[in-house]
Amino acid sequence: MSTAIVSAPLFKRIHDAMLANPHVPDRQVHIEASEEGRVVLKGNVHSFFEKQMAQEGIRRIDGVEMIDNRLKVNWK
């Protein structure tokens, strides 16, 4: 996870939640977020379960208003 367009505290909370999520390969997920609370998840995961868990892992973070889950599932 790397990209961010957001205040540091919100990005840190999102980043920490993704790192703590055992169901998401964090190096393959990139985060973009705005100060208005819109978060975009991009990258590749191995299953629809991982895609959903990435989204659910940040849904309740204070400051996240909308999640645009653009993660792609690669069945390799």
Order of alpha helices (4+ residues) and beta strands (2+ residues): alpha-beta-beta-alpha-beta
